[in-house]
């Protein structure tokens, strides 16, 4: 899966990606969204309009609101500290901040966001999540935070076995925890085939980065752990499980700071950011190409059969085998690296953590 820069392609897409020399940036109008390439805007708008049952013009307006709302939400929650219990974007892309008292609610309102009084503090939810994660790991389950309901969500797939202790502990934690059951299993999105390839394994290229004049690709750790030599260069690091990021030294000679959109065009990625629940996002990968959706949960622990990965982003954007390593983004802001899928959701490693771990910068 292509991740950020042009490396959003796979082995077969590399040559085509290298041929893209520039980007068409039309003048901003009432129907354009700042930072979105034309192709990404079309996909994001069509997806949102269909999902929300709104007109395309309304979808454009909502997406134009989103970036400012994310900034407001992060600023307000940071200023409140422990008096805030996370937050999210509502259906109109407006910021909602969970708070514990009326004084904090007044401060949120004054800052231009909507306040919502909730029962559980971030610390209380964190302790509930830690209690579940302290139990013996059960493959094909996840544990994550849902700020919209002010709960921790324990998701159990059909393939999970031996869940009695999990369910007993979840029940003991009362309404801090909600249990959901989903079909199938949780698995990393790796596959055999083509894209970036090595040792018979296929993944998708991730974000192009650099350090000291050398180009690297940030990719999924379960990919770089499995393969030492790719068609684009050697693996230089892997953190999996626990995390799911890795590093490939890019010797291909092509490392543009953009994501391939699989139609000859690209999306420029100019910065890395933090995902927000309710935020509309896009993802690009070598199997499913460009798809869109929204962020469902954050700080999600996914218990794959190969091991647990922590603090992932959960979305409803489509991913399939071969998309591993590809990019999650919102317009020109890179957000994550494709890790896996399960129960109708997709999971992404936050890209900022990977950039910091390897001391690299986006191209």
N, C-alpha and C positions, 0 to 999 in steps of 0.2 A: 504494500500500500504506500502511496506516496505520502510523504509526511510533509513537512513544511515546504522548503524550497522546492525546486524543480524536482528534487529527488523524490517527489511524490510519485515516482513511477516505479515500474518494476524493470526487470532486466530488459524485456522487450521494449519498454517505453523509453529507456535511457537515450537511445539515439534520437528519437523524435523530440524528446525533451530538450536535448542539447541544441536542437535546431531553432528553438524559440528564442529569438534575440531580444524581444522587448514586449511591452505590454501596451495595449490600447487603453488609454484613460480618458473617457469622454468627459466633457465639462459637466459639473454637477448640475442637476436639475431637480425639480420637485419629485421626480420619479426615480432618482438614483440614490443609492445608499453609500455613504462614505466608507471607503475601504474595501468594498465588495467589487470583485471583477464582474463583468456582465453575466458570465456563465454561472458563477456562484449565486449572484442575485436572482437569476431566473429560477434556479433550483430551490433556493431557500424560500423565495416568495411563493412559488407553486406549492411546495411542501407545507408551509405554514397556512396558506389559504385553505388547502384541503383538510389539514388536521383540525383547524379551528373553525372551519365553516364560515370564513370571512372573504371579502373581496380581495383581489390582488392589491388594490390601492391601499386598503386597510392594512394588509400584510406589510407593505412597504413602509407605511407610517410606523407600525409597531417595531420593525427592525431598525428603523432610524432612531427610535427612542431607546433601544436596548443598551447601546454603548454608554450613554450618559447615566442610565439607571444602574448599570453595573458599577460604575465609578462611585456613584452616590452611596450605594449599598455598602461597598467595601469601606468607604470613608466613615460612614455613620457607625457601622459595627465596630470598627477599630477605635473610634472615639469613646464608645460606651464600655468597651472591655467586657468584664464579666456580667455587666447589667444587660447585655444583649445575648440572646440565645440563637445566634445565626440569623439567616434571612434568605430571601429568594425573590425572584421576579414573578409577578402575577400574570394573569392571562393577557393583560394589556402591556406587559413588559415594564411595569412600574415597580419600584423597589419596595419590598415589605420587610420590616425588621421585627423579629420576635424579641419582646422585652419582658421583664419581670415585674415592673412597677410603673405607676402612672407618671412619675417624674421622668423616667427614661422615655416613656411614650411621648411626653411633651417635647423632649429634646429631639426625638426622631421626627416628629411633625414639623418642628421649626426648621429642620434641615432639609425638608422637602420630600421626605419619604413617608410611607404609611406604617404606623405602629400597630403591632398585634400583641396583646397581652397573652402570655402562655404560662403553663404550669411548671414546666421542667427547665432548669438551667442547662447551659452547655456542659457544666461539670457533672450534673446528674445523668445526663444522657451519655457522656463519656464513660462514666463508671459502669453504666449498664452495658455499653458496648464492650468494655474491658472484661466484664464478668462473663460474657458469652465467648469472647476470644480466649479466655483463660482455660476453657474446657478443651479436651482432646479434639483435634481438628477433624471435621467431617467434610470429606470431599463433596463437591456439588452443592455447597451452601454459600451464602454471602451474608455479611452483616454491614449495614450502612446507615447513615443519618438521613432522615427525611424532615427537613425544616418546615415543610408545609403542614405536617401533622404534629410536629414537635415530638417525634418518636424515633427510636432506633428500629430498623426493620430487619428481621431475620427472614431471609428467603431460602426456602428449601426446594430443590429440584427433585423430580421424580427419581433420579439416579442416586440420590443420597441414601445412605444406609446407616443405621445406628444413631438416630437423632433423638433418642429418648432423653438423654441428659441435656441436650440443647433445649428441647421443648420444656422440660421441667424447670430449667433455670429461667427461660423466657417467661414462664408463667409466674415465677417468684418475683419478677421485676415489675409486675403490674402493668399499668398503662404506659410505662416508659418504652415498652417493646411491643411491636406488632409482628405477627407471623404471617408470611405470604408463601403460598405454594405455587410452583411453576412447573411447566413440562420440561422434559429433556434433561440436560446436564450442563455444567459449567466447564468450558474448555478453552484453551488458548487457540487463537485463530491462525494456526500454522498448517501448512499443507505441502504436498509434493507437487511440483510442477514448475512453472516459470515465473519470472519477475526478477527480484534479486535472488540469485540462485547460488547454491553451494552444497555439495554433498547430497544432491537429490532433494534438497529442501527449498521450498519457496516461501519467501516473506515479501513484504513491500518496503521500499526504501522510505526512510523517514526524513527528518529535518536536516537539511544541509547546514553545517556549522563549520567554524574554523577556530584554530588556536595556534598562535605563533606562525601564521602563514601556511599552515597545513590544513587541508579540508578534511572534515570528518562527517559521517552521517550518524545522527542519534536514531537508534532503532529499538525494537523490543528486545529485552534481555533474554527471553526464552529463545529468540532467533540467534542472537550472537553467542549464546552459550552452546547451542547445538552445532554451529558451523564455524570453523576457524577461518575459512577462506571463501569469500564471495566473489562473484564476477565483477564487483566494483572495488574490491580490496579486502584486506584482512580484518577480522574482528580484533579489536583492541581492548575490549572489556565487556563484562556481562554481570548484571546484578539481577538474579532470579533464582529462587523465589524471594520473598519479602518485598522486593521491588520488581519492576519489569522494564528495565532500561539497559541498553548496551551501546557500544561505540564501534563503528567501522571506519577504518582509515580509507578515505575516498581517493583512489588512484585513477579514477576514470577520466579526469580532466574536465568534468562538468559538475558544477556545484552551485547552480543559481538559487537565489533566495525566494523560491516560489513553489507552489504545489501544482502538479499537473491536474487538469480537469478532464482529460481523456477525450477531448474533442479538438485538440490542437491549441487550446488556450491554457492560461495558467492564472493562478491567484497569488499575488505577491503577499508574502508574510513579512511584516515589518517589525513585529514585536512578539514577546511571549507574555501571556496573561494567566489569570486564575479563573477557572470555570465557576459559574454561579448556577444554582438550581433555578430552573425556569428559563435559562438562557437558550436561545435558538442557536444551533451549531451546524457545521458541515463536517463531513469526513471524506477523505479520498483514499482509495485502496486499489490494489491491482486486480482484485476479484470483483468487487461490487462497484468500483469506480466512485463517482460522486453521489453521496446521499446526504440527507439532512434530517434533523430531529431536534430534540431538546435535552438539556441536562436534567436527569431525574433525581440523582442523589450524589453526595460527595462523601469522602472519607470511607469508602466502601472496602471491606475486606472480602476478597474472592478466594474461596478455597478450591483451587484446581486440584486435579488428581496429582499433578506434579509438585504441588506445594501451595502455600498461601501467599497472596500478594496483598499489601495493605495500601490504604489511602488512595484508592482508584476513583476515577470519575465514572459514573454510570449514566448512560444515555439510551435513547431508543432509536438511534441511527443504525441503519442496517450495516452489519459486517458479516463476513463469511470467511472460511478457511482461505488463507493466502493474503488476507488483509493485514496480518500481524505487522506491526512496525509503522503502519501508515499514520497519517496525520488527522488530528482533530483540531478544528479552527473555527473562529467566528470572524468572518470578513478577513482582515489582514492580521488578526491576532492568533498566534499559535497557542493551543491549549493542551494537547495531549498526544500520546503515542498509543496506537491500537494494541491492546493486550489480549482480549478474548471476548467471549459471548456466552449467553445462556439465558434461558427463560424469556426470550424476546428482548433482552437488553444487551448492550455492548459496554465494554469496560476499557478504560484508557488510563495509562500512566501519565500523571501531570508532567508536562515537558519541562517546567522550571526546575524541578528537582534533578532531572537528568542533566540539564545544562550546568547546574551548580556542581554536581558530582564530578563532572569531567572538565570543568573549567573552560567550556567552549562557548562561543557566541553564535547566534543565528547569522547566516550569510545575508 
